[in-house]
């Protein structure tokens, strides 16, 4: 198909110059969108798995009329209560350094050095079976330690899921838009080709060529140009992703998504040029067959 | 083989080119189509090789009414017709060999046979040294031979030629007509349009004479050489 001999001088058309670049640009956008969606999805999965069976219990900083001893009592009571609760496997008191480390990406080192009142955080690990619900645990704890907060991270995770879904939807829309743009462009290019080469097509018809014979030449041409552009686009996208991935790795920030792709994900990206060129091929074929049938 | 019944033809709202034309060409026959310039010779031929539909009447080719043919049937029927166009209609971006090979490739012949048959035929018409030449680099006569080779390569049942001797001198014109006669002897029905009535008179084939939209069928030897020469000169 790709090396097919062509009776029509399609290689001299202007489409040869601009179509591959257009396809390259579209595939580039689609590849970046798909990578963003994959990266976002990985972030969500990572957080979701990391936080499964985990709760954070937060004891607010002491009020002005409370002493540090009162605060320590509250903490001891909470740890004691948690440790004695069925279904709680482990309770870990986070040190001030741990908490500062968690807050530093948001607040910065300078702000943290100003003796901000920090809450006490307890990281609670639950057993899979028989673990108390966060609501029950909160009820039990707040009876003993007022103002205590039990956070199962679901609200935060829910926001993250929403964000991931939005990114995925946008990425899907971009891929669909790329597909539609490819279809419209190929229809336009093919119709122009039919018009430019009308004389040759008439001759081929007069010597007995069927519409499918002519369509084959256009579809091979579209497949070739689509594949050229698609491969270029995906190559540029891979370079871009690698570059961004390198910069993210260098930043060593746990908050930013990981852009490294698994082999299956690379395959998915490589399917983009194949898919785009197949769309171009089928579109060219249908355009030729419909146009020739209309010409009568 | 070719039957015209009450055929009329006009382009858009222009004058009638052909009016109530009736004739029947038997399989294996050889006919000249003559008439002055603008008499409708090319239009008549276009109707025969299915490039044009008549405004009125019925055309039958190979025993089939062509008015109800599907696009596929139309294409298959056209493969049985070889056409030499007045302006050759060679594809400038293809070599002589590729131009001549078109009817075979369109018909799906195996590539090895295509190349050997085409090379053989082009050698036979004296173009062995020009197989890979592009048409613009060939002389008018050479282009004409390529066009004729393309028309006959698939051994058509019907050969239609529109002024095939228009660009060559009389000596070569006669040789080309001998080639068409040779094909005719092998069973191909031949229809040749020409305004060169002097040339026609050298052969003994029946004539379709076009004048004012009508077609008159003249038997063989109906156009004496001298009279024809005068008519041609006029």
Interface residues (C-beta under 8 A of the other chain):
Chain A: X5 X7 X9 X12 X199 X200 X202 X203 X204 X205 X206 X207 X208 X209 X210 X211 X213 X292 X293
Chain B: X49 X50 X51 X71 X72 X75 X76 X78 X79 X83 X89 X91 X93 X94 X98 X102 X103 X105 X106 X107 X150
